[in-house]
Amino acid sequence: MKTTVRSGHTRLQSASLEPSPAGATLRLARDWPLPHVHAAASALAKKTRDITEFLATLGLSAPLIPIPTRVTYQDSCHLLHGQKIREAPRQLLRAIPGVELVELPFADICCGSAGVYNVTETKASLDLLAEKMAWAKTTNASIIATANPGCLLQLRAGATIHNTGQEVLHVIELLDRAVFKTPA
């Protein structure tokens, strides 16, 4: 990634930009290309992609070490509904040898994080989380994967609160394990 930013958006250049939070990517990719924004900022926005989309398009070239485990995936609302990216994270998970990807029922429904919803609407957030964790438990997956830091924190809290015994990882964390065989 090569990025140069100078005050006032007078100098922006990038080969590609892959911020991890889907909300940040959505903001750059969808909201920056406005007529009143400097042309360089618009050019940068057109190159901005979510890391899962970037890697799925690029393709994985590193040899992956098998991780024999059952994984379920929770869609990030920003990624799925905002950016219309559904398949890229799943494609990366399916590329890991030994991973059995099991669809999470209602994976397209919010986990309750919703940006800061878990702070501003705590009860409703915890209700959504309880439902999500009940569905996650039905998958018999040992790992719940997601592609957004907010969802990650929410689901980790859910796994602890509801004692599901499931580990919650970002898709990239699981890929990292498959490349470097990081112990669980």
C-alpha positions, 0 to 999 in steps of 0.5 A: 500500500502506498499512500500520501496525504497532504493537508487540504487533499492537495496530494493523494496517491495510492496503489490501493487502500484496504482499510479493515473496518468496512465502515471506513471503506464504505465512507471512502469508496461511496461517500468521497466521490462527491462533486465538491470533493477534490479530484484526487480524493475521488481518484483515491476513493475509486481505488479503495477496497475492503481487504477481503475483496482485494485479496479475493480478487488478487487471489491467494498465492502463499501456501496455506497450512490446513486448519481442520475446523468448522467455521461460520461467518457473520456478515458485516452490515457495512460490507454486505448492505453498504458495499454489496460484498458477500462472497469475498470473505466466504471465498477466502475462508473456503480457500483455507484447507481443512476449513468447513464453512457452514452458513450462519442462519440469518448471517445478513442480520446485524449482530447488534454492534451497528457502529456504536448501537451497542453503546447507544441502544444497549438493550436492543443490541444485547437482544440482537446479540442473544439471537445471533449467538443462539443461531451461531451455536446451532452451526456447531462451528468452533470459530465465528468469523467476521470482517469488521472490528465492531462485529468482532468485538460484539461477537466476542462479547457474545461468545463470552456472555452466552458461553458458546465456547466459540472463538471469534476471529476476523477473516484475516486473522484466520488467514494469518493462522493458515499462512503462519500456523499461529496457535489458537 
